């Protein structure tokens, strides 16, 4: 495992500021791993409930339905069950179609 302390610290410093975070980089550089593993593990260690971390990869064939923005919104809303903070990780967001 390659730890990414600089990038993790950048995410942590901006955590809970109400703004969307976008992780960019060249293909296969570890962006998904950074979010779905390293940042996910950090949030869990901070006591964030697993059910408050919503993750979806839009390049997986079983998630192609969520390329439709209305279906994606429906999916996310179905996971939100209370007024607490939720962390939503969407991999390959560029696949979402415009309406």
MODELLER restraints for C-alpha pairs under 7 A, 6 or more apart:
rsr = mdl.restraints
at = mdl.atoms
rsr.add(forms.Gaussian(group=physical.xy_distance, feature=features.Distance(at['CA:8:A'], at['CA:39:A']), mean=6.65, stdev=0.5))
rsr.add(forms.Gaussian(group=physical.xy_distance, feature=features.Distance(at['CA:23:A'], at['CA:31:A']), mean=6.49, stdev=0.5))
rsr.add(forms.Gaussian(group=physical.xy_distance, feature=features.Distance(at['CA:25:A'], at['CA:31:A']), mean=6.98, stdev=0.5))
rsr.add(forms.Gaussian(group=physical.xy_distance, feature=features.Distance(at['CA:32:A'], at['CA:91:A']), mean=6.64, stdev=0.5))
rsr.add(forms.Gaussian(group=physical.xy_distance, feature=features.Distance(at['CA:44:A'], at['CA:50:A']), mean=6.83, stdev=0.5))
rsr.add(forms.Gaussian(group=physical.xy_distance, feature=features.Distance(at['CA:52:A'], at['CA:85:A']), mean=6.99, stdev=0.5))
rsr.add(forms.Gaussian(group=physical.xy_distance, feature=features.Distance(at['CA:52:A'], at['CA:86:A']), mean=4.64, stdev=0.5))
rsr.add(forms.Gaussian(group=physical.xy_distance, feature=features.Distance(at['CA:52:A'], at['CA:87:A']), mean=6.15, stdev=0.5))
rsr.add(forms.Gaussian(group=physical.xy_distance, feature=features.Distance(at['CA:53:A'], at['CA:86:A']), mean=5.87, stdev=0.5))
rsr.add(forms.Gaussian(group=physical.xy_distance, feature=features.Distance(at['CA:53:A'], at['CA:87:A']), mean=4.75, stdev=0.5))
rsr.add(forms.Gaussian(group=physical.xy_distance, feature=features.Distance(at['CA:53:A'], at['CA:88:A']), mean=5.96, stdev=0.5))
rsr.add(forms.Gaussian(group=physical.xy_distance, feature=features.Distance(at['CA:54:A'], at['CA:87:A']), mean=6.04, stdev=0.5))
rsr.add(forms.Gaussian(group=physical.xy_distance, feature=features.Distance(at['CA:54:A'], at['CA:88:A']), mean=4.65, stdev=0.5))
rsr.add(forms.Gaussian(group=physical.xy_distance, feature=features.Distance(at['CA:54:A'], at['CA:89:A']), mean=6.09, stdev=0.5))
rsr.add(forms.Gaussian(group=physical.xy_distance, feature=features.Distance(at['CA:55:A'], at['CA:88:A']), mean=5.87, stdev=0.5))
rsr.add(forms.Gaussian(group=physical.xy_distance, feature=features.Distance(at['CA:55:A'], at['CA:89:A']), mean=4.67, stdev=0.5))
rsr.add(forms.Gaussian(group=physical.xy_distance, feature=features.Distance(at['CA:55:A'], at['CA:90:A']), mean=6.03, stdev=0.5))
rsr.add(forms.Gaussian(group=physical.xy_distance, feature=features.Distance(at['CA:56:A'], at['CA:89:A']), mean=6.33, stdev=0.5))
rsr.add(forms.Gaussian(group=physical.xy_distance, feature=features.Distance(at['CA:56:A'], at['CA:90:A']), mean=5.12, stdev=0.5))
rsr.add(forms.Gaussian(group=physical.xy_distance, feature=features.Distance(at['CA:56:A'], at['CA:91:A']), mean=6.26, stdev=0.5))
rsr.add(forms.Gaussian(group=physical.xy_distance, feature=features.Distance(at['CA:57:A'], at['CA:90:A']), mean=5.90, stdev=0.5))
rsr.add(forms.Gaussian(group=physical.xy_distance, feature=features.Distance(at['CA:57:A'], at['CA:91:A']), mean=4.53, stdev=0.5))
rsr.add(forms.Gaussian(group=physical.xy_distance, feature=features.Distance(at['CA:57:A'], at['CA:92:A']), mean=6.43, stdev=0.5))
rsr.add(forms.Gaussian(group=physical.xy_distance, feature=features.Distance(at['CA:58:A'], at['CA:64:A']), mean=6.20, stdev=0.5))
rsr.add(forms.Gaussian(group=physical.xy_distance, feature=features.Distance(at['CA:58:A'], at['CA:66:A']), mean=6.92, stdev=0.5))
rsr.add(forms.Gaussian(group=physical.xy_distance, feature=features.Distance(at['CA:58:A'], at['CA:67:A']), mean=6.91, stdev=0.5))
rsr.add(forms.Gaussian(group=physical.xy_distance, feature=features.Distance(at['CA:58:A'], at['CA:91:A']), mean=5.94, stdev=0.5))
rsr.add(forms.Gaussian(group=physical.xy_distance, feature=features.Distance(at['CA:58:A'], at['CA:92:A']), mean=5.51, stdev=0.5))
rsr.add(forms.Gaussian(group=physical.xy_distance, feature=features.Distance(at['CA:58:A'], at['CA:93:A']), mean=6.76, stdev=0.5))
rsr.add(forms.Gaussian(group=physical.xy_distance, feature=features.Distance(at['CA:58:A'], at['CA:95:A']), mean=6.71, stdev=0.5))
rsr.add(forms.Gaussian(group=physical.xy_distance, feature=features.Distance(at['CA:59:A'], at['CA:92:A']), mean=6.39, stdev=0.5))
rsr.add(forms.Gaussian(group=physical.xy_distance, feature=features.Distance(at['CA:65:A'], at['CA:71:A']), mean=6.82, stdev=0.5))
rsr.add(forms.Gaussian(group=physical.xy_distance, feature=features.Distance(at['CA:66:A'], at['CA:72:A']), mean=4.53, stdev=0.5))
rsr.add(forms.Gaussian(group=physical.xy_distance, feature=features.Distance(at['CA:67:A'], at['CA:95:A']), mean=5.66, stdev=0.5))
rsr.add(forms.Gaussian(group=physical.xy_distance, feature=features.Distance(at['CA:67:A'], at['CA:96:A']), mean=4.12, stdev=0.5))
rsr.add(forms.Gaussian(group=physical.xy_distance, feature=features.Distance(at['CA:67:A'], at['CA:97:A']), mean=5.76, stdev=0.5))
rsr.add(forms.Gaussian(group=physical.xy_distance, feature=features.Distance(at['CA:68:A'], at['CA:96:A']), mean=5.89, stdev=0.5))
rsr.add(forms.Gaussian(group=physical.xy_distance, feature=features.Distance(at['CA:68:A'], at['CA:97:A']), mean=5.75, stdev=0.5))
rsr.add(forms.Gaussian(group=physical.xy_distance, feature=features.Distance(at['CA:69:A'], at['CA:96:A']), mean=5.94, stdev=0.5))
rsr.add(forms.Gaussian(group=physical.xy_distance, feature=features.Distance(at['CA:69:A'], at['CA:97:A']), mean=6.47, stdev=0.5))
